[in-house]
C-alpha cells in the first residue's frame, strides 16, 4: 500500500486525491485500451499514480488526449506496487523490448542505478527545446545529461506531536538529546524512499565520513527503524512515539480530517527539508519519441503543474506551478530545501545504504 492508498484508506477527503512514491519490484500490468486508428503513447509508472478517477494519471490521460487528437495514453504499471526501474534495466540488458515510451516517477538514485548497471542508454536526452523545460526549479535539476526532468517533489522531514512534547527538536543534533530517547520513528533506507531520503539528509549534514557516527548516536537514543512509511506512520498515529520521519504536507491530511494540527507539527531540522523530486523521462527505444517529448512538456506546463503534483500529494517542480485550497494553506515548504544531486550520489549511494544497513543490523 502506497502513501496515497494509506491516507485514502484512513479516511482522507481532500479536494485533491493523495498519492505517494514508488517502492519494490514486480510484474507489469497494462491499463486503458485504445481505439482503432489512434496513435498509442505507453507510459510506465507506479500503481497509485493511476489509481482511480481522482488520480494524477487519470487527469493526465483525459487532458493529454483532449489536447492531442488521435492519441491514446495507455498506462503500464507493475502489479506488486513499484516503479519497477529494475525491470526495465533487466529488459535492456537482455535486449528485450521495453514496450513503453515514457517513464513517470523516476528518483535520482534510480537514475544512478541505471547508469551503473547499463552500458546502453535506457532513456534518451530530452533536449532543452521543450517549451517548459526551463521552468523546472534550479535546485531540483537531477540529471546532468538532460534525460530526466522533475515534475513534482516532496520534502522529507520529521513530523511531531507537539501536544505530548515539552519542546520540539530544532536541529539534527537535538535528536541525540536524551529528552528524545525512544521518541523518533523512521523508515528503512533499503525499502522506503522516505527512509532513504532521511538517510541522505543526514549524509548531507554530517558528510560521508560522519553520518554513521551520527546514526550510532540515534541508535543509542533508541530510534526505531520500521520497514515502510506506512508502518512508521501507523505507529505514530497509534501514539507509539511522538516523532516520525514523514512529509512536510502532512498537515493537509490532518486539516482535511479535522485533526489537531499541533499533533502533526512539521519540523524543519536546521531549517531544512530534503527535496525528493520525481522525474519523467523518454525511453531511448520509443517508437514515438516526438509524442513522448510532447507528453513530458505537457506534464511541465503551468496548467498541469497546478493539478498533478497536488493530486500526487506533492509540490510542483516548476516555477509556474501553484497550490490551491487546503494544500496552499497547510502544506509547508522548508526555509532551505536541500538534496543530493546525481553527481553527489553517483558512486556512493549504494555504499552508503549498505553501510547504514549493516550498522542497523548490528545494533
C-alpha positions in Angstrom: 0.0 0.0 0.0 1.4 3.3 -1.1 1.2 6.7 0.8 -1.8 7.8 -1.2 -3.6 4.5 -0.6 -3.0 4.7 3.1 -4.2 8.2 3.5 -7.3 7.5 1.5 -8.0 4.3 3.5 -7.6 6.3 6.7 -10.5 8.5 5.6 -8.9 11.4 3.8 -11.5 13.5 2.0 -9.2 16.1 0.4 -10.3 18.0 -2.7 -7.2 16.6 -4.3 -6.5 12.8 -4.3 -3.5 11.6 -2.4 -0.6 9.8 -3.9 2.9 8.6 -3.0 6.2 7.5 -4.3 7.4 4.2 -5.8 8.5 1.1 -4.0 9.6 -2.5 -4.8 9.6 -4.7 -7.9 7.0 -6.9 -9.6 5.3 -8.0 -12.8 3.8 -5.4 -15.2 0.1 -4.9 -16.0 -1.3 -2.6 -18.6 -4.5 -0.5 -18.3 -6.6 1.6 -20.7 -7.4 0.3 -24.1 -7.1 2.1 -27.4 -9.4 2.7 -30.3 -8.7 1.7 -33.9 -6.7 4.3 -35.9 -5.2 6.1 -32.9 -1.6 6.5 -32.0 -0.7 5.0 -28.7 1.6 6.5 -26.1 2.5 4.0 -23.4 3.5 5.5 -20.1 5.1 3.4 -17.3 4.5 4.5 -13.7 3.7 3.2 -10.3 0.2 2.0 -9.4 -1.0 4.7 -7.1 -0.3 7.3 -9.8 -3.1 5.9 -11.8 -5.4 4.5 -9.1 -8.9 5.8 -9.6 -10.6 8.8 -11.3 -9.1 11.2 -8.8 -5.5 10.1 -9.5 -3.0 12.3 -11.3 -2.8 9.7 -14.0 -6.5 9.7 -14.8 -6.4 13.5 -15.1 -3.3 13.4 -17.3 -4.8 10.8 -19.7 -8.0 12.8 -20.1 -6.3 16.2 -20.6 -3.5 15.0 -22.9 -5.8 13.0 -25.1 -8.1 16.0 -25.3 -5.2 18.2 -26.4 -3.9 15.7 -28.9 -6.5 14.4 -31.4 -6.0 10.8 -32.4 -3.7 10.0 -29.4 -4.5 7.4 -26.7 -2.5 7.3 -23.5 -2.0 3.7 -22.2 -0.6 3.3 -18.7 1.6 0.3 -17.7 2.3 -0.5 -14.1 4.0 -3.3 -12.1 1.4 -5.3 -10.3 3.2 -5.5 -7.0 3.2 -1.8 -6.4 6.5 -0.4 -7.6 8.1 1.9 -10.2 10.0 -1.2 -11.2 13.0 0.5 -12.7 14.9 -2.7 -12.2 12.6 -4.5 -14.6 13.5 -2.1 -17.4 17.2 -2.4 -16.6 16.9 -6.1 -16.9 15.0 -5.9 -20.1 17.6 -3.5 -21.6 20.4 -5.8 -20.5 18.7 -8.8 -22.2 17.9 -6.9 -25.3 14.2 -7.4 -24.7 11.5 -5.0 -25.8 10.9 -2.1 -23.4 7.2 -1.7 -24.6 6.9 1.8 -23.1 7.6 5.3 -24.4 7.7 7.5 -21.2 8.6 6.8 -17.6 6.9 8.8 -14.8 8.2 8.5 -11.2 11.9 8.3 -11.5 14.0 9.1 -8.4 17.6 10.4 -8.7 19.2 7.4 -7.1 17.3 5.2 -9.6 18.9 7.1 -12.4 22.3 6.5 -10.8 21.4 2.8 -10.6 20.5 2.7 -14.3 23.8 4.2 -15.3 25.8 1.9 -13.1 24.1 -1.2 -14.4 23.8 -0.4 -18.1 26.3 0.5 -20.9 23.5 1.4 -23.4 21.1 4.3 -22.7 17.7 3.4 -21.2 16.5 7.0 -21.6 17.1 9.5 -24.3 18.2 13.1 -23.8 15.1 15.1 -23.9 16.8 18.3 -25.1 16.3 21.9 -23.8 14.0 23.0 -26.6 10.8 21.9 -24.8 8.6 24.9 -24.1 8.5 24.3 -20.3 11.9 22.5 -19.6 13.3 25.8 -18.5 10.6 26.2 -15.8 12.0 23.4 -13.6 13.3 24.9 -10.3 17.1 25.1 -10.5 17.6 23.3 -7.2 15.6 20.3 -8.5 17.6 19.6 -11.7 18.6 15.9 -11.2 20.3 14.7 -14.4 23.5 16.3 -15.9 22.8 14.6 -19.2 19.3 16.0 -19.6 17.3 12.8 -19.7 15.1 13.2 -16.7 13.0 16.3 -15.8 11.3 16.6 -12.4 7.6 17.2 -12.4 7.0 17.2 -8.6 8.8 17.0 -5.3 8.1 16.2 -1.7 10.0 17.4 1.3 11.0 14.8 3.8 11.3 15.9 7.4 10.2 14.9 10.9 6.5 15.4 11.9 6.0 15.7 15.7 3.1 15.5 18.1 3.7 18.8 19.9 0.9 18.1 22.3 3.0 15.5 24.0 6.4 17.1 23.9 7.7 19.8 26.2 9.8 21.2 23.3 10.2 20.2 19.7 13.7 19.5 18.2 15.2 22.2 16.1 18.4 20.6 14.8 19.7 17.2 13.9 21.9 17.2 17.0 18.8 17.8 19.1 17.6 14.3 18.1 20.6 12.9 20.1 19.4 14.5 23.3 18.3 12.1 26.0 15.0 14.0 26.3 14.0 12.5 23.0 15.1 8.9 23.8 12.8 6.5 22.0 10.7 9.3 20.5 11.7 9.0 16.8 10.3 6.6 14.2 12.0 6.4 10.8 12.0 4.1 7.9 14.3 1.5 6.4 16.5 3.2 3.7 16.6 -0.1 1.8 12.9 -0.5 1.5 11.5 3.1 1.8 12.0 6.2 -0.3 11.2 8.2 2.8 13.8 6.4 4.8 16.4 6.7 2.1 15.7 10.5 1.8 16.2 10.9 5.6 19.4 9.0 5.5 20.7 11.1 2.6 19.7 14.2 4.5 21.9 13.1 7.4 24.7 12.5 4.9 24.2 16.0 3.6 24.6 17.3 7.1 27.3 15.0 8.6 29.2 14.0 5.4 30.1 10.6 4.1 32.7 10.3 6.9 30.4 11.3 9.8 26.9 10.0 9.1 27.5 6.6 10.6 28.7 8.1 13.9 25.5 10.2 13.8 23.4 7.2 13.3 25.2 5.4 16.1 24.0 8.3 18.3 20.5 7.9 17.1 20.5 4.2 17.8 21.9 4.8 21.2 19.0 7.2 21.7 16.6 4.3 20.8 15.5 5.4 17.3 13.1 2.9 15.8 13.6 1.9 12.2 10.5 0.3 10.5 10.3 -1.1 7.0 7.9 1.3 5.3 6.5 4.8 5.7 3.1 3.2 6.3 4.3 1.1 9.2 6.1 4.1 10.7 3.1 6.4 10.3 0.7 3.8 11.7 2.9 3.6 14.8 2.9 7.3 15.0 -0.8 7.8 14.7 -1.3 5.0 17.2 0.7 7.0 19.7 3.7 4.7 19.9 6.1 7.6 19.5 5.7 11.4 19.2 8.0 11.9 16.1 8.0 10.3 12.7 10.0 10.9 9.5 7.3 11.9 7.0 6.3 14.7 4.7 6.1 18.5 5.0 2.5 18.4 3.7 1.1 16.1 6.5 -0.9 19.0 8.0 -3.0 19.0 4.8 -4.2 15.5 5.6 -4.7 16.5 9.3 -6.7 19.5 8.3 -8.9 17.6 5.9 -9.6 15.1 8.7 -10.4 17.8 11.3 -7.5 16.6 13.5 -5.5 18.7 15.9 -2.7 20.3 13.8 -0.4 20.5 16.8 -0.3 16.7 16.7 1.1 17.0 13.2 3.6 19.8 13.6 6.2 19.9 10.7 9.7 20.4 12.0 12.5 21.5 9.6 15.7 20.5 11.3 18.4 23.1 10.8 15.7 25.0 8.9 16.0 22.4 6.1 13.8 19.8 4.4 15.1 17.1 2.0 13.7 17.5 -1.5 12.9 14.2 -3.2 11.9 15.0 -6.7 10.2 12.6 -9.1 11.1 12.9 -12.7 9.8 11.9 -16.1 11.9 10.5 -19.0 11.6 9.3 -22.5 12.7 5.7 -23.3 15.5 5.6 -25.9 13.7 2.8 -27.7 10.4 4.7 -28.0 8.7 4.3 -31.4 7.0 7.7 -30.9 9.8 9.9 -29.5 8.3 13.2 -30.6 4.9 12.4 -29.0 6.7 11.2 -25.9 8.6 14.5 -25.6 5.3 16.4 -26.1 3.9 14.4 -23.1 6.8 15.5 -21.0 6.3 19.1 -22.0 2.6 18.8 -21.2 3.5 17.4 -17.7 5.6 20.5 -17.1 3.0 23.0 -18.4 1.5 25.5 -15.9 -2.0 24.0 -16.2 -0.7 20.5 -15.4 1.6 21.7 -12.6 -1.4 23.3 -10.9 -3.1 19.9 -10.8 -0.9 16.8 -11.0 1.5 17.5 -8.1 -1.3 18.1 -5.7 -3.2 15.1 -6.9 0.0 13.2 -6.3 0.2 14.8 -2.8 3.5 16.6 -3.7 4.6 20.1 -4.7 5.1 21.5 -8.2 8.6 21.1 -9.6 8.4 24.3 -11.8 8.3 28.0 -11.1 5.0 28.2 -12.8 3.0 25.7 -10.7 0.8 26.9 -7.9 -1.0 25.4 -4.9 -4.7 25.9 -4.1 -7.3 25.2 -1.3 -6.3 23.3 1.8 -3.0 22.5 0.2 -2.0 26.1 -0.2 -3.0 26.8 3.4 -1.4 23.9 5.2 1.5 22.5 3.1 4.9 23.6 4.4 7.9 24.5 2.3 11.3 24.4 4.2 13.2 27.6 4.5 16.2 25.9 2.9 15.4 22.9 0.6 18.4 20.6 0.3 19.0 17.5 -1.8 22.0 15.4 -3.0 22.5 15.7 -6.8 23.2 13.0 -9.3 26.9 13.8 -9.1 26.7 13.6 -5.3 25.1 10.2 -5.4 27.0 8.6 -8.3 29.5 6.0 -7.0 28.4 6.5 -3.4 24.7 5.9 -2.7 24.8 2.1 -2.8 27.8 2.0 -0.4 26.1 4.5 1.9 22.9 2.4 2.1 24.8 -0.8 2.6 27.0 0.6 5.4 23.9 2.0 7.1 22.0 -1.3 6.8 25.0 -3.2 8.4 25.0 -0.7 11.3 21.3 -1.1 11.9 21.6 -4.9 11.7 24.5 -4.9 14.2 22.9 -2.6 16.8 
